[in-house]
Amino acid sequence: MRLIVADPGHFHAALLQKDMYPSLESRVAVYAPLGRDVLDYLARIALFNSRSDNPTHWDLDVHLSAHPMAELLRGRPGEIVVFTGKNRGKIDRIVSAIEAGLHVLADKPWIITSSDMPKLERALALADEKQVAAYDIMTERYEVTSELQREFVNDPAVFGALEQGSASEPAVQARSVHNLMKVVAGVPLRRPSWFFDIAAYGEGLADVGTHVADLVQWTAFPDQAIDYRTDIDMIEGRRWPLTLSPEQFAQVTGEKRDAPLDYYCNNSVHYTLRGVHVKLEIVWQWQAEPGAGDVYEAAFRGSRARAEIRQGEAERHIPELYIVPRAGLRDEAFAATQYRIAALRSRWPGLAAIESGDALRIAIPAQFRVGHEAHFGQVATRFFDYVTSPQSMPAWERPNMLAKYCVSTKGVDLGVRGEL
């Protein structure tokens, strides 16, 4: 199969090519306008090709044009098109690619406003009609702590039944923290100035919040189709800015700015999912403290125990999973957890449970902590299976994509309305 990369405006495009794939030709067509975005992408691919340890051997056929999408559709030098970067209008490019019979692997988010939900529905319906695979890059499903949290939340002997919770005490709470300044694939990250235009890129909930909304429904209702019209009730949202000084803006973009920037990238949202109260918080900060990085923490409350991913100082800023029994159920929950651990070792050899106060910490062997960048290859490999056999994509994937984008876009709407 042959890959086409369309206007790689985000470093995620390059991370998909950090390794080679047996199912892909090494020659990749790239369509983009001339500018720093495509030059950054080419530089990262060159680094992957020239590294001493397991170098890649990508051969790039680069087409520079002011109208890359038109050139791409005219040339069609492959079967699979990758979209990353500029989020406003991404769904229109996705629809055009699907109409042309191309398979689509697109970075989140596909849409950043709730008014584009009909376009998302059209894209997914078209993919069915054309019998092509259309998939967004949900890397966080491949984080081992999230995979294990899903296992324990759905073990009645350990977790019990998922509670409904309330507005003041949601049954599911999740928090995601990202950093503007970071190192990716060994290179300090430069972000394009349009990244800070929320009309072009979206607020935090509309962008990285799609991962969190996805993990909630993927964990709480595994392999089940969510109907966003009947299963989700949006209740409350809030937004607030991260203020960047002109010096910080110049450092992260390489471009000059005369005044501080109020970057509206922070959101919280409260909603119910099949009656279960859920609260999400999406936060961007300037830079992580030494030794730390991006953070994902999540707690699911069951009738017998809580399953919590924590990533604080006590965890050395590494995500860890804890099982916290309800009062009076400690011995039963500990025994059930140990029993489940024994069964899970067939997939994760060396997995263990260690007492940590009133909780059990799930001890995860180092070989399963592959890191965020490796998850892109895992998603791509799964997607290539769907390209080979589009009907093999689980039936719940497409309705659940609509569900998570309902949460991410309508949650932003609630935050904006709350300020009026």
PyMOL commands that set and color helices and strands:
alter all, ss='L'
color gray80, all
select helices_A, chain A and resi 12-15+36-50+68-75+90-99+114-130+139-142+144-153+156-159+193-196+198-201+209-220+246-253+313-315+330-344+366-368+372-388+390-392+397-419
alter helices_A, ss='H'
color red, helices_A
select strands_A, chain A and resi 3-6+27-32+59-64+80-83+103-106+134-136+172-181+183-184+187-188+232-244+261-273+276-287+295-301+305-310+320-325+352-356+359-363
alter strands_A, ss='S'
color yellow, strands_A
deselect
rebuild
show_as cartoon
